[in-house]
Amino acid sequence: MMSFLLPGDAKQTAKVVDRLKIFSIAPSLGGVESLVTQPITTTHHAMSEEDRSRRGII
C-alpha cells in the first residue's frame, strides 16, 4: 500500500486521478486489483468540510 498527498484542492487532485492509466478509482481495498482512492470524494464524502479539515482530510 502506498499513500501520498498531492498539492491542490479536490478538483485539481481529481484531475490527477482521472489521468491514471494503471489504477482504477474505488473506495475499497478489499480486492486484488490496483486501486486509487480520493477520500474527499469516496470514503469521507458524507463528512462536512469542517469535520474533514479537523481530521486532516483535505
C-alpha positions, 0 to 999 in steps of 0.5 A, a space after each residue: 500500500 502506498 499513500 501520498 498527498 498531492 498539492 491542490 484542492 479536490 478538483 485539481 487532485 481529481 484531475 490527477 486521478 482521472 489521468 491514471 492509466 494503471 489504477 482504477 478509482 474505488 473506495 475499497 481495498 478489499 480486492 486484488 486489483 490496483 486501486 486509487 482512492 480520493 477520500 474527499 470524494 469516496 470514503 469521507 464524502 458524507 463528512 462536512 468540510 469542517 469535520 474533514 479539515 479537523 481530521 486532516 482530510 483535505 
